[in-house]
């Protein structure tokens, strides 16, 4: 008996005459030896009764069908295709039937039973994790949904996806990824209730099928699974943190067919991912509506540039002295049917669909073209998406835009978020250094939130920090916010950086920030985002000193 570990290898190396059939008695697999002996008649889809005519009628047919009814293996006397008297061992598989031909009439040996059991296991289970495989998953789901009893009304499908698995696989290698998948499968097994079935059907995608249980049982299992994944996976003495997101759909109310139920569970899983990962979501119809709307936006966004639906607005950047020193360019999408769509809705879609290079280049070109019409003392700030760093052509794009627009490099400020520095840190730092060499100012946006790390400030000489509006909104009443903002201002100045406070909404906030030494202020109190034409008028006031008690109009 072979020591091979995969189903195809076992079929190729087995010395037995073994065949597998679906429930319509059509051939699906056979060992290489069987093919060699039977020749061209052994093709996928061939009828069992063409290969074994003796099983087509009489007592042999009754015995064959009884195997399907009671699930018990049976040795049946049969006439083979070459009219030789013999015996076959017939056994049930997940897909239908398996046959082991014993043409010499010898007794069924323990080795033969062991081999057919191993083949059966390989046909229905994932080799890496030992969980049931995709084929068995589909069959089990179809079996449940085809049941004509009230128990079917209490079935559930849990779709499971591992959070951040790809980064582990990419950075630590496939061997570590495989080890992680095995441990993940064990954690899935650990939360199963009696009667639950667990499956691995693709990559880091798993599923659990429940049958004849209350809806609360599915949510209990799902939540237990999420909690179990919060503990680190220890591989080669290294702790790895990979979470789990779960989408739940109930049959048949969310889908009477397996494809419908899987789609519902997938949509619920997408909602879990969208809502922050590491959580459980149960399908509802509103999720489907949101997904359809998102897909519609995705299709239309690809045409937005061509249709000239994208536009820029500009929000003033005001020095502590009250002088306008520049504007931040903010992209807007004026959809021809829906109307104004905010950036926090369409930018993630653009990033996911690889559209940010084109959109980002357009924003740079338009912002620099507009800024060229302003007094040359005014700067323009443009936000960069992390997705724009992935193609490797960002520095060339920026250099080309500066050259074609004729704007001085030091009038352009590029704002990045800390997420840029989380991905491909060395390459991205090299890109930022090249931009800096060109004379372009670089600002670290939203400082103080997410993954703030002082190492960023040490590894790259930012020209300025922007304090996130989260710390500004309650600045005049919250002592903790005041302490944090005061510390950021001191830190930035100590590193020879400018500080900009965004989200300034009141005169009291502005006065406090100016008193503490904040260099630049931005927010609705000082001026809302405005059209390019209005920005041009504001630009004419560049030399004026503004009163922070008065909102700019």
Helices and strands as residue ranges (DSSP letters): H 7-13, E 17-22, E 27-30, H 32-38, G 39-41, H 48-51, G 53-55, H 58-70, E 74-79, E 85-92, E 96-102, H 110-124, H 134-145, G 150-154, E 155-163, H 165-172, H 174-190, E 197-202, E 205-211, H 215-228, E 233-235, E 238-240, E 243-251, H 258-274, E 280-282, H 285-304, E 310-319, E 324-335, E 339-341, H 343-352, H 356-371, E 379-383, G 386-389, H 394-405, G 409-411, E 412-416, H 419-422, H 425-437, E 441-447, H 454-459, E 464-467, G 469-471, H 479-494, E 498-502, H 507-515, E 520-522, H 532-539
